[in-house]
C-alpha cells in the first residue's frame, strides 16, 4: 500500500483546517509520519496541546497504523 504525503509547508493549511474544526467542536484524528506530525505541532502551537488534553485531537503514526491494518497486519 502506497502513501502520499503533502510537503511539510502544507502543514499550515492543514493546521488552519484543524483549528477551524476544533473551534466549532469537531474532534480530529491525524494519521501521519513523524515529521508531518511535528510540523502540525509547530503550526498549531498551543492549540495542539489544549485539544489533545481535551481528547479532541488524536494522532497516530502512519507507518505503524498501516502495518496494523494492512493485509499483513
C-alpha positions as CSV (number, residue, x, y, z in Angstrom):
1,X,0.0,0.0,0.0
2,X,1.5,3.3,-1.0
3,X,1.1,6.5,1.0
4,X,1.2,10.0,-0.4
5,X,2.2,12.8,2.0
6,X,1.9,16.5,1.2
7,X,5.0,18.7,1.5
8,X,5.7,19.9,5.1
9,X,4.7,23.6,4.2
10,X,1.2,22.2,3.7
11,X,1.1,21.8,7.5
12,X,0.0,25.4,7.9
13,X,-3.0,24.8,5.6
14,X,-3.9,21.5,7.4
15,X,-3.4,23.3,10.8
16,X,-5.8,26.0,9.7
17,X,-8.5,23.4,8.9
18,X,-7.9,21.6,12.2
19,X,-8.0,24.9,14.2
20,X,-11.2,25.8,12.5
21,X,-12.8,22.5,13.2
22,X,-11.7,22.5,16.8
23,X,-13.2,25.9,17.2
24,X,-16.6,24.5,16.2
25,X,-16.4,21.5,18.4
26,X,-15.0,18.9,16.0
27,X,-12.5,16.3,17.0
28,X,-9.6,15.3,14.8
29,X,-7.8,12.1,14.1
30,X,-4.4,12.7,12.4
31,X,-2.6,9.7,10.8
32,X,0.8,10.9,9.6
33,X,4.5,10.3,9.6
34,X,6.5,11.7,12.5
35,X,7.9,14.7,10.5
36,X,4.4,15.7,9.4
37,X,3.1,15.4,13.0
38,X,5.9,17.6,14.2
39,X,5.1,20.2,11.5
40,X,1.5,20.2,12.6
41,X,2.5,20.6,16.3
42,X,4.5,23.7,15.3
43,X,1.8,25.1,13.1
44,X,-0.9,24.5,15.7
45,X,1.1,25.9,18.7
46,X,-0.8,25.8,22.0
47,X,-4.0,24.7,20.2
48,X,-2.4,21.2,19.8
49,X,-1.7,20.7,23.5
50,X,-5.1,22.1,24.6
51,X,-7.1,19.9,22.1
52,X,-5.1,16.8,22.9
53,X,-5.7,17.3,26.6
54,X,-9.5,17.6,26.0
55,X,-9.3,14.4,23.8
56,X,-10.3,16.4,20.7
57,X,-7.1,15.7,18.9
58,X,-5.6,12.3,18.5
59,X,-2.6,11.4,16.3
60,X,-1.3,8.0,15.1
61,X,1.9,7.2,13.3
62,X,1.2,6.4,9.7
63,X,3.6,3.5,9.3
64,X,2.6,1.8,12.5
65,X,-1.1,2.3,11.7
66,X,-0.7,0.9,8.1
67,X,1.2,-2.1,9.4
68,X,-1.7,-2.9,11.7
69,X,-4.5,-2.5,9.2
70,X,-2.7,-3.7,6.1
71,X,-3.1,-7.1,4.6
72,X,-0.2,-8.5,6.6
73,X,-1.3,-6.8,9.9
